[in-house]
Amino acid sequence: MNLLGSRLRQRRRQMRLNQRDVAGENSASFLSKVENGVAFPSFKNLRDWSQVLDTTLGDLLGDHLVLEAAKQTILFTDKCHGYLDLLPETKTTNFLRELSTSATSLSTPVPEPPADPEFQYLTAKVLRQRGLLEEAKALVLTVLASCQVSLWRIYHLSLLCQIHSELSEPLEQSLAEDELKNLLASLDQHDLLRTLPDGKALTKGDLDLLRISQGLSSLYS
């Protein structure tokens, strides 16, 4: 069963509906084929079914969730590859597969990341896992020298603090911790809510930064 078929069946069963309830008498057999991975529906089919199932096209397709899970499990090769196996082969999935392999296979070199702070962060995590602390530090410092996006500065500074600690560099660690604290203190939850982009421009990073600010607000309220 493919990912879409699995999600359709799971959601339908959660709603306690049969295939006729979702697709109608004439299309129930087609829905059965989709759920079993032997047919693929049109977007009209998916829109109609998602309305009956009270969900969204994105959640039914699920690729964005699986890709995020692959990134989150980058240090756990088998689990990461299991997620990647559910996705189409792209430059991104190929890079993540190679990077995750290098996290646990010392014979596999750590690949050079694209010029993207998220992939550079994941690469630095793998370098740290392999004990290549100086290389990890150099990569993080390179990103911090050019990236002004608050979310990725927070992630990279947090990782840098850990690396400095493991390298027994207390002064550098203290400076990184101070910068991280100042950056976190500068987050304004109301300002982030006010400037949150509309649905077409919204990214996961926008929501992650908002969650961080909300967490800080709860912590210090």
Contacts in CASP RR format, 6 or more apart in sequence:
PFRMAT RR
TARGET T0000
AUTHOR 0000-0000-0000
METHOD contacts of the structure
MODEL  1
MNLLGSRLRQRRRQMRLNQRDVAGENSASFLSKVENGVAFPSFKNLRDWS
QVLDTTLGDLLGDHLVLEAAKQTILFTDKCHGYLDLLPETKTTNFLRELS
TSATSLSTPVPEPPADPEFQYLTAKVLRQRGLLEEAKALVLTVLASCQVS
LWRIYHLSLLCQIHSELSEPLEQSLAEDELKNLLASLDQHDLLRTLPDGK
ALTKGDLDLLRISQGLSSLYS
1 9 0 8 1.000
1 35 0 8 1.000
1 36 0 8 1.000
1 37 0 8 1.000
2 37 0 8 1.000
2 86 0 8 1.000
3 61 0 8 1.000
3 62 0 8 1.000
3 63 0 8 1.000
3 66 0 8 1.000
3 86 0 8 1.000
4 34 0 8 1.000
4 37 0 8 1.000
4 40 0 8 1.000
4 60 0 8 1.000
4 61 0 8 1.000
4 62 0 8 1.000
5 34 0 8 1.000
5 35 0 8 1.000
5 36 0 8 1.000
5 37 0 8 1.000
6 35 0 8 1.000
7 59 0 8 1.000
7 60 0 8 1.000
7 61 0 8 1.000
7 62 0 8 1.000
8 31 0 8 1.000
8 34 0 8 1.000
8 35 0 8 1.000
8 49 0 8 1.000
8 53 0 8 1.000
8 60 0 8 1.000
9 35 0 8 1.000
11 53 0 8 1.000
11 55 0 8 1.000
11 59 0 8 1.000
11 60 0 8 1.000
12 18 0 8 1.000
12 19 0 8 1.000
12 21 0 8 1.000
12 22 0 8 1.000
12 35 0 8 1.000
12 53 0 8 1.000
15 53 0 8 1.000
15 54 0 8 1.000
17 52 0 8 1.000
17 53 0 8 1.000
18 28 0 8 1.000
19 28 0 8 1.000
19 29 0 8 1.000
19 31 0 8 1.000
19 32 0 8 1.000
19 35 0 8 1.000
20 28 0 8 1.000
21 52 0 8 1.000
22 28 0 8 1.000
22 31 0 8 1.000
22 49 0 8 1.000
22 52 0 8 1.000
22 53 0 8 1.000
23 30 0 8 1.000
23 31 0 8 1.000
23 45 0 8 1.000
23 48 0 8 1.000
23 49 0 8 1.000
27 45 0 8 1.000
30 39 0 8 1.000
30 41 0 8 1.000
30 45 0 8 1.000
31 41 0 8 1.000
31 49 0 8 1.000
33 39 0 8 1.000
34 40 0 8 1.000
34 41 0 8 1.000
34 45 0 8 1.000
41 49 0 8 1.000
43 57 0 8 1.000
46 57 0 8 1.000
46 60 0 8 1.000
46 61 0 8 1.000
47 57 0 8 1.000
49 60 0 8 1.000
50 56 0 8 1.000
50 57 0 8 1.000
50 59 0 8 1.000
50 60 0 8 1.000
53 60 0 8 1.000
58 64 0 8 1.000
59 65 0 8 1.000
63 87 0 8 1.000
63 88 0 8 1.000
66 83 0 8 1.000
66 86 0 8 1.000
66 87 0 8 1.000
67 83 0 8 1.000
67 87 0 8 1.000
67 92 0 8 1.000
67 93 0 8 1.000
68 204 0 8 1.000
69 83 0 8 1.000
70 80 0 8 1.000
70 82 0 8 1.000
70 83 0 8 1.000
70 84 0 8 1.000
70 87 0 8 1.000
70 93 0 8 1.000
70 96 0 8 1.000
70 100 0 8 1.000
71 96 0 8 1.000
71 118 0 8 1.000
71 122 0 8 1.000
73 79 0 8 1.000
73 80 0 8 1.000
73 83 0 8 1.000
73 100 0 8 1.000
74 80 0 8 1.000
74 96 0 8 1.000
74 99 0 8 1.000
74 100 0 8 1.000
74 103 0 8 1.000
74 122 0 8 1.000
74 125 0 8 1.000
74 126 0 8 1.000
75 100 0 8 1.000
75 103 0 8 1.000
75 104 0 8 1.000
75 125 0 8 1.000
75 126 0 8 1.000
75 129 0 8 1.000
76 100 0 8 1.000
76 103 0 8 1.000
77 100 0 8 1.000
77 101 0 8 1.000
77 103 0 8 1.000
77 104 0 8 1.000
77 105 0 8 1.000
80 96 0 8 1.000
80 97 0 8 1.000
80 100 0 8 1.000
81 97 0 8 1.000
81 100 0 8 1.000
81 101 0 8 1.000
84 93 0 8 1.000
84 96 0 8 1.000
84 97 0 8 1.000
84 100 0 8 1.000
87 93 0 8 1.000
95 111 0 8 1.000
95 113 0 8 1.000
95 114 0 8 1.000
95 119 0 8 1.000
96 122 0 8 1.000
98 108 0 8 1.000
98 111 0 8 1.000
99 110 0 8 1.000
99 111 0 8 1.000
99 113 0 8 1.000
99 119 0 8 1.000
99 122 0 8 1.000
99 123 0 8 1.000
99 126 0 8 1.000
100 126 0 8 1.000
101 108 0 8 1.000
102 108 0 8 1.000
102 109 0 8 1.000
102 110 0 8 1.000
102 111 0 8 1.000
102 126 0 8 1.000
102 130 0 8 1.000
103 126 0 8 1.000
103 129 0 8 1.000
103 130 0 8 1.000
106 130 0 8 1.000
110 123 0 8 1.000
110 126 0 8 1.000
110 127 0 8 1.000
110 130 0 8 1.000
110 132 0 8 1.000
110 135 0 8 1.000
111 123 0 8 1.000
112 123 0 8 1.000
113 119 0 8 1.000
113 120 0 8 1.000
113 122 0 8 1.000
113 123 0 8 1.000
113 139 0 8 1.000
117 143 0 8 1.000
117 147 0 8 1.000
117 149 0 8 1.000
117 152 0 8 1.000
117 155 0 8 1.000
117 156 0 8 1.000
118 152 0 8 1.000
120 139 0 8 1.000
120 140 0 8 1.000
120 142 0 8 1.000
120 143 0 8 1.000
120 156 0 8 1.000
121 140 0 8 1.000
121 143 0 8 1.000
121 152 0 8 1.000
121 155 0 8 1.000
121 156 0 8 1.000
121 159 0 8 1.000
123 139 0 8 1.000
124 136 0 8 1.000
124 139 0 8 1.000
124 140 0 8 1.000
124 143 0 8 1.000
124 156 0 8 1.000
124 159 0 8 1.000
125 136 0 8 1.000
125 159 0 8 1.000
127 133 0 8 1.000
127 135 0 8 1.000
127 136 0 8 1.000
127 139 0 8 1.000
128 136 0 8 1.000
128 159 0 8 1.000
128 162 0 8 1.000
128 163 0 8 1.000
128 166 0 8 1.000
133 163 0 8 1.000
133 166 0 8 1.000
133 167 0 8 1.000
134 167 0 8 1.000
136 159 0 8 1.000
136 163 0 8 1.000
137 160 0 8 1.000
137 163 0 8 1.000
137 164 0 8 1.000
137 167 0 8 1.000
140 156 0 8 1.000
140 159 0 8 1.000
140 160 0 8 1.000
140 163 0 8 1.000
141 160 0 8 1.000
143 152 0 8 1.000
143 156 0 8 1.000
144 153 0 8 1.000
144 156 0 8 1.000
144 157 0 8 1.000
144 160 0 8 1.000
147 153 0 8 1.000
147 156 0 8 1.000
150 183 0 8 1.000
150 186 0 8 1.000
150 187 0 8 1.000
150 209 0 8 1.000
151 205 0 8 1.000
151 208 0 8 1.000
151 209 0 8 1.000
151 212 0 8 1.000
153 183 0 8 1.000
154 180 0 8 1.000
154 183 0 8 1.000
154 184 0 8 1.000
154 209 0 8 1.000
154 212 0 8 1.000
157 176 0 8 1.000
157 179 0 8 1.000
157 180 0 8 1.000
157 183 0 8 1.000
158 180 0 8 1.000
160 176 0 8 1.000
161 173 0 8 1.000
161 176 0 8 1.000
161 177 0 8 1.000
161 180 0 8 1.000
164 170 0 8 1.000
164 172 0 8 1.000
164 173 0 8 1.000
164 176 0 8 1.000
165 173 0 8 1.000
184 212 0 8 1.000
184 216 0 8 1.000
187 209 0 8 1.000
187 212 0 8 1.000
187 213 0 8 1.000
187 216 0 8 1.000
188 213 0 8 1.000
189 210 0 8 1.000
189 213 0 8 1.000
189 214 0 8 1.000
189 216 0 8 1.000
189 217 0 8 1.000
192 206 0 8 1.000
192 209 0 8 1.000
192 210 0 8 1.000
192 213 0 8 1.000
193 210 0 8 1.000
196 202 0 8 1.000
196 206 0 8 1.000
196 210 0 8 1.000
197 203 0 8 1.000
197 206 0 8 1.000
END
